[in-house]
């Protein structure tokens, strides 16, 4: 009596690849959280995390980009030191940076949807400059909206003060992150050519 066995893939190659890429971008955002600069106008420091959010949306698209950021938030909540300056824990998801952190999956989804023009993935290098910049500006608006709301709630700030310390104070840094993301995408296009 012989027994016949067959190989069965529990997860397809594409899903495994996308999951690995999402984990990589989650780790990248966590690494970017260690690059912090004090913001003299705001109680929240400037970090490079948003650059990682932009890149996750651009390279992973509107589904896997947010998945990467959900993994990032889960890792931080479970104790991995991936939040600003190496902090971790559920408390970070409830503190003064909470609105920003919770906005990351939404912002990555918005950036991905604009760059990829829907849910189907396409080569990000084929997106025009206006599309790339517009996508990141929309992503920034999502981050600022939730970040400002979180600051106003946690620190009991009025609307004008919350917008000043939660959004306006970060505009120069966000412009640099947008420029860096464009440079990364364009250099990737040159390297692929």
C-alpha positions as CSV (number, residue, x, y, z in Angstrom):
1,X,0.0,0.0,0.0
2,X,1.4,3.4,-1.0
3,X,0.5,6.8,0.2
4,X,0.5,9.7,-2.2
5,X,1.3,13.2,-1.0
6,X,1.1,16.5,-2.8
7,X,2.5,19.8,-2.1
8,X,0.0,22.4,-1.0
9,X,0.7,26.1,-0.8
10,X,-1.0,27.5,2.3
11,X,-0.2,31.1,1.2
12,X,0.4,32.1,-2.4
13,X,3.7,33.5,-3.5
14,X,2.3,37.0,-4.1
15,X,0.7,37.2,-0.6
16,X,3.9,36.0,1.0
17,X,5.9,38.6,-0.9
18,X,3.5,41.4,0.0
19,X,3.5,40.4,3.6
20,X,7.3,40.4,3.7
21,X,7.3,43.8,2.0
22,X,4.8,45.1,4.5
23,X,6.9,43.9,7.4
24,X,10.0,45.6,5.8
25,X,8.2,48.9,5.6
26,X,6.8,48.6,9.1
27,X,10.4,48.1,10.3
28,X,11.5,51.1,8.1
29,X,9.0,53.4,9.8
30,X,10.1,52.1,13.2
31,X,13.8,52.9,12.3
32,X,12.7,56.3,11.1
33,X,11.2,57.0,14.5
34,X,14.7,57.1,16.0
35,X,15.6,60.1,13.9
36,X,14.0,62.9,15.9
37,X,14.5,66.6,16.1
38,X,12.9,68.8,18.8
39,X,10.3,71.2,17.5
40,X,10.5,74.5,19.4
41,X,6.9,75.3,18.6
42,X,5.3,72.0,19.3
43,X,5.3,69.4,22.1
44,X,5.7,66.7,19.4
45,X,9.1,66.2,17.9
46,X,9.8,66.0,14.2
47,X,10.7,62.5,13.1
48,X,11.2,60.7,9.7
49,X,8.2,58.4,10.3
50,X,6.0,60.3,7.8
51,X,8.6,59.7,5.1
52,X,8.2,55.9,5.8
53,X,4.4,56.4,5.6
54,X,4.7,58.1,2.2
55,X,7.1,55.4,0.9
56,X,4.8,52.6,2.1
57,X,1.8,54.1,0.3
58,X,3.9,54.7,-2.9
59,X,5.6,51.3,-3.1
60,X,3.0,49.0,-1.5
61,X,-0.2,50.7,-2.7
62,X,-3.6,51.3,-1.1
63,X,-4.0,47.9,0.5
64,X,-0.5,46.7,1.6
65,X,0.7,50.2,2.6
66,X,-1.9,50.5,5.3
67,X,-1.3,46.9,6.3
68,X,2.4,47.7,6.9
69,X,1.4,50.6,9.1
70,X,-1.1,48.5,11.1
71,X,1.7,46.0,11.7
72,X,3.9,48.9,12.8
73,X,1.3,50.1,15.3
74,X,0.7,46.6,16.6
75,X,4.4,46.0,17.1
76,X,4.7,49.3,19.0
77,X,1.6,48.6,21.1
78,X,3.0,45.2,22.0
79,X,6.3,46.7,23.3
80,X,8.6,46.9,20.3
81,X,10.6,50.2,20.6
82,X,9.3,51.6,17.3
83,X,7.6,54.8,18.2
84,X,9.3,58.3,18.5
85,X,12.8,58.0,19.9
86,X,12.4,54.3,20.7
87,X,9.3,54.5,22.9
88,X,6.8,51.7,22.9
89,X,3.5,50.6,24.5
90,X,-0.2,51.3,24.3
91,X,0.3,54.6,26.2
92,X,1.9,56.0,23.1
93,X,-1.3,55.3,21.1
94,X,-3.2,57.3,23.7
95,X,-0.8,60.2,24.3
96,X,0.0,63.5,22.6
97,X,1.2,61.7,19.4
98,X,-1.7,59.4,19.2
99,X,-3.6,61.2,16.5
100,X,-0.5,61.2,14.3
101,X,0.2,57.5,14.9
102,X,-3.5,56.4,14.2
103,X,-3.4,58.4,11.0
104,X,-0.5,56.6,9.4
105,X,-2.5,53.6,7.9
106,X,-5.1,56.0,6.5
107,X,-2.5,58.3,5.1
108,X,-0.6,55.4,3.5
109,X,-3.9,54.2,1.9
110,X,-4.6,57.7,0.5
111,X,-1.1,58.1,-0.9
112,X,-1.3,54.6,-2.4
113,X,-4.7,55.1,-4.0
114,X,-3.6,58.4,-5.6
115,X,-0.2,57.1,-6.9
116,X,-1.7,53.8,-8.2
117,X,-4.9,55.4,-9.3
118,X,-7.1,52.8,-7.6
119,X,-6.4,49.5,-6.0
120,X,-4.4,47.8,-8.8
121,X,-0.7,48.3,-8.3
122,X,1.3,50.0,-11.0
123,X,4.9,51.1,-11.2
124,X,5.3,54.1,-8.9
125,X,8.1,55.5,-11.1
126,X,5.5,56.0,-13.9
127,X,3.5,58.5,-11.7
128,X,4.1,62.1,-12.7
129,X,5.6,64.6,-10.3
130,X,2.3,66.3,-9.7
131,X,0.7,63.0,-8.8
132,X,3.4,62.1,-6.4
133,X,3.4,65.4,-4.7
134,X,-0.4,65.7,-4.7
135,X,-0.6,62.2,-3.1
136,X,1.8,63.1,-0.3
137,X,0.1,66.5,0.3
138,X,-3.2,64.6,0.7
139,X,-1.5,62.1,3.0
140,X,-0.1,65.0,5.0
141,X,-3.6,66.5,5.3
142,X,-4.9,63.2,6.8
143,X,-2.0,63.1,9.2
144,X,-2.4,66.7,10.3
145,X,-6.2,66.4,10.7
146,X,-5.9,63.5,13.1
147,X,-2.7,64.7,14.7
148,X,-4.2,68.1,15.4
149,X,-7.5,66.5,16.7
150,X,-5.4,64.3,19.0
151,X,-3.3,67.1,20.3
152,X,-6.4,69.3,21.0
153,X,-8.1,66.4,22.8
154,X,-5.1,65.2,24.9
155,X,-3.6,68.6,25.7
156,X,-6.9,70.5,25.9
157,X,-5.9,73.0,23.2
158,X,-8.1,75.4,21.3
159,X,-8.4,75.0,17.6
160,X,-6.0,77.8,16.6
161,X,-3.3,76.7,19.0
162,X,-3.8,73.0,18.0
163,X,-3.4,73.8,14.3
164,X,-0.4,76.1,15.1
165,X,1.5,73.5,17.2
166,X,0.2,70.4,15.4
167,X,0.4,71.3,11.8
168,X,1.9,74.7,10.9
169,X,5.0,73.9,13.0
170,X,5.7,70.9,10.9
171,X,5.2,72.3,7.4
172,X,9.0,72.9,6.6
173,X,9.8,69.3,7.7
174,X,7.0,67.8,5.6
175,X,8.2,69.7,2.5
176,X,11.6,68.1,3.0
177,X,10.1,64.7,3.4
178,X,8.0,65.1,0.3
179,X,11.1,66.1,-1.6
180,X,13.0,63.2,-0.2
181,X,10.3,60.7,-1.2
182,X,10.2,62.1,-4.8
183,X,13.9,61.8,-5.0
184,X,13.8,58.2,-3.8
185,X,11.1,57.3,-6.4
186,X,12.9,59.1,-9.2
187,X,16.3,57.6,-8.3
188,X,14.6,54.2,-8.3
189,X,13.2,54.9,-11.8
190,X,16.7,55.9,-13.0
191,X,18.3,52.8,-11.5
192,X,15.6,50.6,-13.2
193,X,16.3,52.2,-16.6
